[in-house]
Amino acid sequence: MLLRVPLVLLASLAGIAVQFYIFHVERQLLLNPGYQAACDFASSGSLPPFIGSLLQGSSCTKVFSSIYARPLSHWGVVSPGSDFDLGLPWFGLVYFLTTLAFPIARRKFPNTAHKFYLALGIASAGFTIYLASILKFILQEFCIVCASTYVLNAICLGAFVLEYRAKEQRMLDAAGGREKKKQ
C-alpha cells in the first residue's frame, strides 16, 4: 500500500482532533473569561527553565481570542458576531474532512482527484503562510497547536504532490505505450 494514503489519513484524523481542541478552548474562553488553555506554556511555571525560555510568548489563548482567529469578519466579509463569523477551526475542520476523503476520491475520480487535492494543498499552504506570518510578525506569539496544524498541512501537501507526480507519470507512461502500439 502506498505510504501517502495512510499518511494523509493519519494527518487528517490528527487535524480533526486538533480542530476540536481549538473548539474546546474557544468555548472555555467564552464561558470562563480568565481561562488559560493547556497549550499556554509560557504561563506555566512547571516547565524546565530551558524549555520555558524557548516557549516564551507561547499563548494559544491569546491567539485563539485575537481578531485574526475569525478571518471572515477580520477581512470585512461578514459582520463580527454574525452566524457566518466562523473561527479558524471551522475552516480547518472542513479542510481535514476533505483530506480524509482523499483515498476514496483518488479511486472514484482517478483523472481529476490528484489535481484537486494538489490545488487544495497549495491553497492550504498559502493560508498557512499567511497565518504563520500573523503569528510571528503581528501577534508575536508562538502557538504549539497552530504549529501542529501547519505541520499536518505540510504532510498532506507533500502527499498530494507525490500523488500528483505519480498520477502524471502513469498518464505519460500510458500515452507512451499507446504511441508504441501505433508504430
N, C-alpha and C positions, 0 to 999 in steps of 0.2 A: 504494500500500500504506500502511496506517496506520502512523504513527510509533510508536505504543505497542507494537506487536508486535515489531519489531526491537529496540526499546529494552529490552523485557523479556528478549528472547533474549540480548542483549549483557550486560545486568546479571546474568543468571543464569549465563552462562558465566564472567564475571569473578568472581562469587561462588563458584562451584565452585573456580576456581583459587585464590582466597584461602583457602578452607577446606582445600585440600590443602597450602598453605603452612603453615597452622596445624598440620596433622597432622605435617608435617616438623619444625617447631620443637618440638612436644611430644615427638616421637621422639628428637630430638637431646638434649633435656633429660633424657630417661631414660638415654640411652647415655653422655652426657658431662656430668657434673654441673656443670661450670663454663661450659657453653655460653652464648654470647650471640648472640642472633638478629641478623640484618641490620637488623631494624626497631628495634633498641635504639639510637636516635640519640643519646640523652643520654650514653652511654658512649663514643661515637665522637668522637675528637678531630679528625676530618677535616672536620667541618662548619665553615663560617664562623661567627664568634662571634655574629652577629645571629641566624642560624638556630638555632644551638646553644642560645642563651638562650630562644628560643621553644619549643624542644622539650625543655627541661629537665624531667626527670621523665617522660621518654618511654621506657618499657621494656616492650616486648611480652613479654619473657621473664618478668618479674615477674607480668604479668597472666595469661599462659598457665599459670603454675605456681601461681597462687593457688587457694584453696579455691572461689572463685566460678567457676572455669573448669569445674567439674563440678557443675552445678546440682542434679542428682537426689540426689547424696549430701549436698550442702550443705543441701538442704531436708529431708533425712531420709527421702526416698522409698526409697532403696536404701542398702545398706551401702557405705562407702568401699572401693574396690578390687574390688568385685564386677563380674561381667560386664556388668551393666546400669549401671555407674557411667560413663556416657558423657560425654565432654567436649563443649564448645560446638561444635567443628567438625562433630560428627555431626548436631547439630540444624540447623546452617547448611547442611550438605550436603543433608539431606532437604528443607529449605525451598527451596534453589535448584534442586534436581532437580524439585521440584513446580512451581516457577515456570517452569522450562524447558518444561514440558508445556502451558503457557498457550495457545499458538497452536492446538494440537491440541484441547484441552479446549473452547475457545470455539467451535470448529466442530462438535465431536462432541456437546456438551451446550449448545446455544445458549440454552436457557431457564434454566439454573442456573449455568453456569460463572462468569458475571460476579459472582454473589452469593458463590460460594465463594471466588473469588480476592480479592474485596473484604474478606471476613472474614479470610482468610489474611493479607492485607496489614495490616489493622488489628491483628491479633494480633501480627504481627511488629513493628509499630511500638511496641506496648505493651512487648514484650520488649526491644526496642532501648532504649527509655527507661529501663527497669529496669537493663539492663547499663551504659548510659552513666552512670547515677546512681551505680552501684557504682564505676565507674572514677573519676569526679570526686570523690565525697564519701567513699568508704571507702578505696579503694586510692590515691587521689590521684596517679594516673598518667595519661599520655596514651599511647594505643596507636594508631599510624597504621593498623595492619591492622584493628583494631576499628572505627576511624572509617571506613575504606573500606567495611567491611561495612555500617555504618549508612547510608552514602550509597547503596549499592546497594539496600538495603531501601527507602529513601525513593523511589528511582527506580521500583522495582517498585510500591510503593504508589500513587504518582502515576499510573502507567499503569493500575493496577487501578481507581482512582477514575474516570479518564476512560472506561475501558471500561464501567464500571457506568452512568455517566451517559449514555453513548451508547446502550447497550442499553435502558435505561429510556425514553429519548426515542423510540427506534424503536418500542417497545411502545406508548407513548402515541400516537404518530403512526398506528400500525396500528389502534389502538382507535378513534381519531377518524375514520379512513377508513371503518371499519365502521359507525359511527354515521351518517355522511353517506349511506351506501348505504341504510340502513334508512328514512331520511326520504324 
